[in-house]
Amino acid sequence: MADVVALMDDLFFQAKVMETAKHLGLNVRICGTPDAFLSEIGQRAPGLIVVDLNARSEPLSAIERLPAGAREIPMVAFLSHVQTDLAAKARAAGCREVMPRSQFTQNLATILTRAKSQAS
């Protein structure tokens, strides 16, 4: 079972998320495509969804395609701090928490720990 499902294709962030999750005792499934992402969420019902809004694989479309039940799962999306239009589009697509990449990196352990509290 994945505690966290992430849509991202940046290898640096994939490694950072995986290493942090490992230290926290969390299972993470990183998906590189919207189809894999949606399939994993449908199969696993994770405690947390993470989306890199700068992924090349149309992350906004993936957020919009989440089934109704999955929209209740906490979701954190991150992007460059100057991309205010993209942040607004992500919120409109259903992502309640959008933050700059730097804030995501700085608070990664705290963010991932939410998946543990959701499982409890």
N, C-alpha and C positions, 0 to 999 in steps of 0.2 A: 504494500500500500504506500502511495506517495503522500506525505504530509503536505508537500508543497509541489505545485505544478507551475512551471515557468515557461513562457514563450520568449525565447531569446536566441540570437545567433552570434553574439559577440563572445568569442572564446575567452577573453579576459574576464568578463562578467560571469560566464558559465563557471569558470574555475573558482572565482571568488565565492559565488553562491554555494557551489558544491562543498568547498572546503569549510565554509562557515557552518553549513548545515551538518556536516560530518561532526564537527566539534560540539554541536548542540544535540546530536543524536537524532537528527531528522532525516527522513528519506525525501529526496528531491527527484523529480522527473523533469528534465529540461527537454523541451520540444522545439524543433527548428521550423516547424510549419504549422499553420493554423489547423489543418486537419488532424495532425498528431496531437496538438494541444487540446482541441475539442474532444477528441476520442479519449484521451487520458482523463480529462475532467469527468466525462460521462461514465467512465469505468471506475474511477477511484474516489470521487467526492473528496478532494483534498481539504485541509484546514485553511489553506492560503493559496491564492493565485498571484503570480508575479508576471508582469508584462513589461518588456523593453519596448517602448513606443518607437524606438529607432530601428527595430528589427526590420530586415528587408522583406519580411514575409507578410505584410499587410496586417499588423497587429490590431488596428482599429476594426477591421472587418472581423477578426477573430473575436474581439470583445462583443461586437454587435450580434454575432452568431451564437453566443452562449445561450443555452436553454434557460428557461425561467428559474428553475431550481438552482442552477449554478450561479445565478446572479446574486444569490444570498450569501455565497461564500465570500469572505473578505478578499479584496483584490487591491494590490498595490502596483501602480504603473510608474515608470520613471523615464526621464528624457532630459535633454539639454535644457538648462535653465532659461535659455532665450526663446524656447519654442512655446510661447504662450498660446498661440492659435491651436497647436497640436494638443496641448493640455486641455483646452476647452472642448475640443472634439472628443477627447477620451472621456471626459466627464459626461458629455452628451450621449456617448455610446454606452454609458453605464458604469464606468469606473469611478468609484467614490473617492479614492485616494490617489492623487497624482503628485509626484515630487521630482525635484531636480535630481539628476544622476548623483551629484555630490552628496546630497542628503541621504539618498538611498544607500550609498556606499558607507557613509559614516554611521548609519543606524541599522546596518544589515542584520546584525545579531538580534537586535530588539525586534525588528520587523519579522524575521523568521521565527522567533520565539512565539509569535501569535499563533502559528500553526499548531504548536504544542498545546496552547490553551484552548484552541478550538476542539482538539481531540479529547480533552478532559471532560 
